[in-house]
């Protein structure tokens, strides 16, 4: 989500790898080492994922209890729906374009 893409992967595949195979961009900068924390995704129902490893749990803290996972660490064990947040730069551009459109409507 939000692209409604579906893909089948083998158990043990990370969400980052699954996203790549589905041609869904998940931001990362650290080479899947859980260092940059840019690959956070939301997984409301985590029954299709392996439990968090120690590194992921330490990095996420209480966010892990709120359904947030690191795509580079979370491994698929079954069916799972993943919500990928909008890239912050794209969100800023979209907001700016919306403001400009509103301003244009005023004139």
N, C-alpha and C positions, 0 to 999 in steps of 0.2 A: 504494500500500500504506500502511497496513494495511486500507483500506476496500475493496480490490479493485474500484475504479472504473476504467472504461476510457473514453477519449475520443479522438476523432480531431481533430487540429489541423493547421493548415498549417505547413510548414517555416518556421522563423524565429520561431515563437511561443515566448515564455518559459515556463518551467515554472510561474511564478507565474500567468500568464494562463491557462495550461491548467488549473491547479488551480482557479482561479476559475470557469472554464467548467464544470468537473466538479462544482462545488459542494463542493470540498474546501478547507478553510481552511488557508492557509499563513500563519503569523504574519509580519507586517512592520510597520514603523513609519516608514520613511524615504521612502516613495513610489517604491520600486523604483530607488533610487540607489546601492545596495550600500554604504550607510553604517551601517545598524543591525545587520547580520549576523544578523538574527532569522530569515531565510527559508532557513536551511541545511537541505538535504535530502540524503539518501543515495542515490546512484545507482551501484550496484556495477558495472554494465556501461554504460559511457558511449558506446558505439558509436553510439547514436541521438541524441547531443548534439553540437553544435558545440564545438570546442576552447575552453577558457577564454580570455576576453579578459584583457588585462593587468591591469585593475582587479580582476577576480575573483581572478586568481592572486595578486596582492599581498595582497588581503584575507584569503584562505584559507590562504596559506602551505602548510605540509606537509599540512594537512587535505585539500587538493585531490588529493594523491597517495593518499589513503585513501578516495576515492569521494564526498567531500562536495562539494556544489555550492551556489551561491546561486541560489535559484529565480528571483530577479528578473533574473539575468544569463544563466543557462543557456538556450540556445535549442535547440529540437527540430529534428533533421534526419531522424529516422526513429523506429522503434519503440523505446520506452524504458520501463523500470519504475522508478518513483520511490518511495522509502520516506520518508514524512513523519513526523518524530518527534512524539511526544505533546506537547501543550502543557504546559509546566512546571506551570502552575496546576492543570490537570486532573489531572496526575500526582500532585501533592501532595494534592489532595482525595481521589483514589482511594486513595492510601496511607493517609490518615487514616481513611477509611471502613473499610478492611481491618483496621486496628488496632482500631477500635471493635468490629468484628464479632468479632475474636479475643477481645477483653476480655469481650464479652457471652457468648461461649461458655464462658468460665471460671466464670461465675456460674450 
